[in-house]
Amino acid sequence: MLYGGFHTRYLKFVGFVRGRFARGEYLGLHLTVGMLVSVAALALFALITREVVQESNVTRLDARVNELLHARGTLAGYGFWAVLSALGEGLTLSILGLGVAILLALRGRWIVLSGWAAALIGSGLLNGALKLLIRRPRPERALDFLGQMSWSFPSGHSMASFVTYGMLAYLLVLAFRSERRVQVTAIGSAAVLILAIGFSRMYLGVHYFSDVLGGFIAGALWLSACVSGLETARRFRARTPVLP
């Protein structure tokens, strides 16, 4: 009798674990991967934040990168990277966010629309809270490109672009399930654009390397949480994968 009870509990445990790695389950692989990414990102963000607050090794790396980029900066380069940086500004991302939201609303994709709105709005709120909490000053050259000074860590452009363009790539992957080339292009283009926007912030001298890295990590954390939550909501509604 005792063995039978143990065997039953063991089978239930094995079934639960298998379910967490099943791609089609409503609480399956997507949630497990999302949790692992979130935990890893949280640990990395805590580590780099400690380095920044304690002005440890990462701040010395920041100074070297800042000096190197400043020494090689050109007028044409500043113009080029300023244009790319604008793709990560609040106005640009707000217009993009509103456009996608309208499209989703017209198609009646209310669950996806809720996830899209939560990702973009939550990203801005989280970044603002982190800046106020850490209160790291900007690089000295920041005033050359900024109308007014604000806190530096983590980079708002880097975090917002990671979440917005990453979320857009996720929606395109859902919309073109049978088009592998489109999916790869969407993910690759988003990755290149996100990295370019992050680099532009360093080239323009408005952020340190660790600011950009911190923005990317915080963006990965929030994006992972939003995608996992959206996938769970979609699968809970239909209990099978569906188009957005």
Residue, then its C-alpha position, 0 to 999 in steps of 0.5 A: m500500500l505504501y509503495g503504491g502511494f509512493h508510486t502514484r505520487y512519483l508518476k504525478f511528479v514526473g507528469f508535472v515535470r514533463g508538462r513544464f517542458a511540453r511545447g503545447e501545454y498551457l503551462g508548458l515549455h514557454l513558461t519554463v523558459g520564460m522563468l529561467v530567462s527572468v531569473a538569469a536576467l534578474a541575477l545579472f541585473a543585480l550584479i551589474t547594479r552592485e558594480v555600478v553603485q559600488e563604482s567597481n570594475v565595470t565603472r573603469l571599463d565604462a571610462r575606457v569605452n567612453e574615452l575610446l569612442h570620444a577620441r574616434g567620434t566624427l561629425a558624420g558619425y554623430g549625425f548617423w548615430a543620432v538618427l539611429s538613436a531617435l528610433g529608440e526615443g519615446l516619441t518614435l516608440s509611442i507612435l509605433g506602439l499606438g500603430v500596432a495597438i490600433l491594428l490589433a484592436l481592428r483585428g479583435r486581438w484583445i489578449v495580444l493587445s493587452g500584452w502589447a500595452a503591458a509590455l510597453i507601458g510597464s517598460g517605461l514605468l519600470n525604467g523610470a523607477l530604476k533610474l530614481l532608485i539608483r540615481r547614477p549621473r550621466p557622463e560629462r559629455a551628455l549635455d552636448f546632446l541632451g536638452q536636460m539632464s536625467w539619471s543614467f542607469p539603466s539606459g531608457h533607450s536600450m530598455a525600451s527598444f529591447v522590449t518594443y522591438g523584441m515584442l514586435a518580433y514576437l508578434l511577427v513570429l506568431a503571425f507568420r508561423s509557416e514562414r520561417r524566413v519571415q520569422v528569422t528576418a524579424i528576429g534578426s532585424a530586431a536584434v540588429l536594431i536594438l544593438a545599434i540603438g544601444f551603441s548609439r547611446m554610447y557613441l553620443g556620450v549620453h550613456y556608459f557601457s554599463d547603462v546600455l548593458g543594464g538596459f538590455i538586461a532589464g529589457a530582457l527581464w521584462l520582455s520575458a515576463c510579458v511574453s510568458g504571461l501572454e502565451t499563458a493567457r492565450r493558451f488558457r483561453a484556447r488550451t491550444p496554440v492559436l494565432p494572435 
